[in-house]
Amino acid sequence: MHDQALLIENVGSVRRIWLNRGDFANAQTRQMLLDLDVAIAEAGRDDSVRVIILAGKGKHFSAGHDLKEAQAKRSDFTAEERWDYEEYHYLDYCLNIWDCPKPTITQVQGACVAGGFMLANMCDLVVAADDAWFWDSVMFSMGLAGTEVLFQPWVMGLRHAKEFLFTGERISAEDGYRIGMVNRVVPRADLDTRTMEIAQKIAKAPPFATRALKKSLNRTYDIQGFRNAVQAHFDTHQVTHASAEFAQIRNAGLAKVIDQNKTTLAECK
């Protein structure tokens, strides 16, 4: 993997893929997302792998997309360029995790923010440390219609999703469990071990039957409109990139947004 944006370990038939930018709160660079897409696809094809864990090194699971990189490399994108870039790296890559034939588990500690929150919820299960918290600041900080993939109504329920997104408030691991978004909350010190225990238990199941069952479960959401709704929201999200509100924030520079996010991360021990 390029500059070790990811670290990969195999424990029996479980493959754990680590986001490896812990010193930067695992902010997602383009290279990290490219590598992650490849890693998920390879794990999905590898017959020796039965379960995949997505994890993050360091204090935080992920602070979302790397805004410094975005400011340096994509701030002058045309509408066409941004659409193509975000459809490929964000929408398609997220759906590739959702569609992975193997069961996937996210283990979350510390901050799980915006693009990181989006990434985590593409997995089948979410195991959260007791210090984990979830936040989508995109509408308030950037003037955009949420993240590129609007998964929240599907994992929170509509009313909780509206409150979460309209207020811009953070929710704790316990609240995430209460509303059905998080499967289990465990002590921070036990996160790696407890997640691996769940993965190892799932890995004992017959692999073809598990694959078939996951396909049926995902199709249940598709029949209810999940995929169409997600794709429709992506189009709406792109429209807000052309709004006067977003232009004002962009023209003022993303440095203020970056500083605000840093402050929030620093305040949450």
FIMAR-987236 format. One record per residue (C-alpha): x, y, z; residue in three letters. Coordinates in steps of 0.2 Angstrom, whole numbers, padded with zeros to 4 digits, always signed. Layout:
% residues N
XYZALA
...
***
This chain:
% residues 269
+0000+0000+0000MET
+0006+0017-0005HIS
+0016+0025+0010ASP
+0007+0013+0021GLN
-0010+0022+0021ALA
-0017+0006+0027LEU
-0010-0008+0037LEU
-0017-0026+0035ILE
-0017-0041+0047GLU
-0024-0058+0045ASN
-0030-0067+0061VAL
-0036-0084+0055GLY
-0050-0081+0043SER
-0052-0063+0048VAL
-0044-0049+0039ARG
-0042-0032+0048ARG
-0039-0017+0038ILE
-0032-0002+0048TRP
-0033+0016+0042LEU
-0015+0021+0046ASN
-0014+0040+0048ARG
-0017+0040+0067GLY
-0006+0056+0069ASP
-0019+0065+0057PHE
-0034+0057+0065ALA
-0035+0046+0050ASN
-0041+0060+0039ALA
-0044+0051+0022GLN
-0033+0056+0008THR
-0036+0051-0010ARG
-0023+0038-0009GLN
-0030+0030+0007MET
-0047+0029-0002LEU
-0039+0021-0017LEU
-0030+0009-0007ASP
-0045+0005+0004LEU
-0055+0001-0012ASP
-0042-0011-0018VAL
-0040-0019-0001ALA
-0059-0022+0001ILE
-0060-0029-0016ALA
-0045-0041-0013GLU
-0053-0047+0003ALA
-0069-0050-0005GLY
-0061-0061-0018ARG
-0049-0070-0006ASP
-0057-0087-0001ASP
-0046-0088+0015SER
-0055-0072+0021VAL
-0072-0075+0029ARG
-0074-0058+0039VAL
-0067-0041+0036ILE
-0064-0028+0050ILE
-0061-0010+0046LEU
-0052-0001+0060ALA
-0042+0015+0063GLY
-0025+0017+0071LYS
-0023+0030+0085GLY
-0035+0040+0096LYS
-0048+0042+0082HIS
-0057+0031+0070PHE
-0057+0045+0056SER
-0060+0064+0056ALA
-0067+0062+0038GLY
-0060+0068+0022HIS
-0043+0077+0022ASP
-0048+0095+0020LEU
-0030+0101+0018LYS
-0028+0090+0003GLU
-0045+0095-0004ALA
-0041+0114-0002GLN
-0024+0111-0011ALA
-0029+0100-0025LYS
-0048+0101-0028ARG
-0054+0119-0023SER
-0054+0125-0041ASP
-0063+0110-0048PHE
-0077+0113-0061THR
-0094+0105-0057ALA
-0090+0091-0069GLU
-0073+0087-0061GLU
-0081+0087-0044ARG
-0095+0076-0049TRP
-0084+0063-0057ASP
-0071+0064-0042TYR
-0084+0062-0029GLU
-0095+0049-0038GLU
-0079+0038-0040TYR
-0070+0040-0024HIS
-0085+0043-0012TYR
-0101+0036-0018LEU
-0094+0021-0028ASP
-0081+0017-0015TYR
-0094+0017-0001CYS
-0106+0006-0011LEU
-0091-0006-0014ASN
-0090-0009+0004ILE
-0109-0011+0006TRP
-0109-0024-0008ASP
-0094-0033-0002CYS
-0099-0052-0002PRO
-0090-0055+0015LYS
-0097-0049+0032PRO
-0089-0032+0037THR
-0087-0025+0054ILE
-0081-0007+0059THR
-0073-0004+0075GLN
-0074+0014+0081VAL
-0065+0024+0094GLN
-0064+0042+0097GLY
-0070+0053+0083ALA
-0080+0046+0068CYS
-0084+0062+0058VAL
-0092+0066+0042ALA
-0083+0055+0028GLY
-0077+0044+0042GLY
-0094+0042+0049PHE
-0100+0038+0031MET
-0086+0025+0029LEU
-0090+0016+0045ALA
-0109+0014+0041ASN
-0106+0005+0025MET
-0101-0010+0035CYS
-0113-0023+0041ASP
-0109-0021+0060LEU
-0103-0007+0071VAL
-0094-0010+0087VAL
-0090+0006+0096ALA
-0078+0010+0111ALA
-0086+0019+0125ASP
-0076+0034+0120ASP
-0083+0035+0102ALA
-0093+0049+0096TRP
-0102+0052+0079PHE
-0103+0069+0070TRP
-0109+0076+0054ASP
-0104+0094+0053SER
-0104+0096+0034VAL
-0120+0106+0032MET
-0115+0118+0046PHE
-0097+0120+0042SER
-0097+0119+0023MET
-0115+0123+0018GLY
-0117+0107+0009LEU
-0132+0095+0010ALA
-0123+0082+0022GLY
-0111+0070+0016THR
-0110+0062-0001GLU
-0119+0047+0004VAL
-0135+0050+0015LEU
-0135+0034+0025PHE
-0142+0041+0041GLN
-0160+0038+0039PRO
-0157+0020+0036TRP
-0146+0016+0051VAL
-0154+0029+0063MET
-0172+0030+0058GLY
-0179+0045+0050LEU
-0183+0056+0065ARG
-0166+0053+0074HIS
-0158+0057+0057ALA
-0167+0073+0055LYS
-0162+0079+0073GLU
-0144+0073+0071PHE
-0142+0082+0054LEU
-0153+0098+0057PHE
-0144+0102+0074THR
-0127+0097+0070GLY
-0125+0089+0087GLU
-0113+0075+0091ARG
-0120+0058+0098ILE
-0111+0046+0109SER
-0108+0028+0107ALA
-0122+0024+0120GLU
-0134+0035+0110ASP
-0129+0027+0094GLY
-0133+0010+0102TYR
-0149+0016+0109ARG
-0156+0021+0092ILE
-0150+0005+0084GLY
-0135+0012+0074MET
-0122+0004+0085VAL
-0122-0015+0088ASN
-0111-0015+0104ARG
-0102-0003+0115VAL
-0087-0010+0124VAL
-0073-0002+0134PRO
-0059+0006+0124ARG
-0046-0005+0131ALA
-0056-0020+0124ASP
-0061-0014+0107LEU
-0048-0023+0097ASP
-0051-0040+0106THR
-0070-0039+0107ARG
-0072-0034+0089THR
-0060-0049+0084MET
-0071-0061+0095GLU
-0087-0056+0086ILE
-0078-0058+0069ALA
-0071-0075+0073GLN
-0088-0081+0079LYS
-0096-0075+0062ILE
-0081-0083+0053ALA
-0087-0100+0059LYS
-0103-0099+0049ALA
-0104-0108+0032PRO
-0096-0095+0020PRO
-0108-0098+0005PHE
-0123-0097+0016ALA
-0117-0081+0024THR
-0113-0073+0008ARG
-0131-0078+0001ALA
-0139-0071+0017LEU
-0130-0055+0016LYS
-0136-0053-0002LYS
-0154-0055+0004SER
-0152-0044+0018LEU
-0145-0030+0007ASN
-0158-0033-0006ARG
-0171-0030+0008THR
-0165-0012+0009TYR
-0164-0010-0010ASP
-0182-0015-0012ILE
-0186-0002+0001GLN
-0176+0011-0010GLY
-0159+0012-0001PHE
-0149+0012-0017ARG
-0160+0024-0027ASN
-0161+0035-0012ALA
-0143+0036-0009VAL
-0139+0039-0028GLN
-0153+0053-0028ALA
-0145+0061-0013HIS
-0128+0061-0021PHE
-0135+0072-0036ASP
-0143+0084-0023THR
-0127+0085-0014HIS
-0118+0090-0030GLN
-0131+0104-0033VAL
-0126+0112-0016THR
-0108+0113-0021HIS
-0115+0126-0034ALA
-0124+0136-0020SER
-0119+0154-0015ALA
-0118+0147+0003GLU
-0104+0135-0002PHE
-0095+0148-0013ALA
-0094+0160+0002GLN
-0086+0147+0013ILE
-0075+0141-0001ARG
-0069+0158-0005ASN
-0066+0162+0013ALA
-0054+0147+0013GLY
-0056+0130+0021LEU
-0043+0135+0034ALA
-0057+0140+0046LYS
-0066+0124+0044VAL
-0050+0114+0047ILE
-0046+0124+0063ASP
-0064+0122+0070GLN
-0063+0103+0067ASN
-0046+0102+0075LYS
-0053+0111+0090THR
-0067+0099+0092THR
-0056+0084+0091LEU
-0044+0092+0104ALA
-0059+0095+0116GLU
-0065+0077+0115CYS
-0053+0067+0126LYS
***
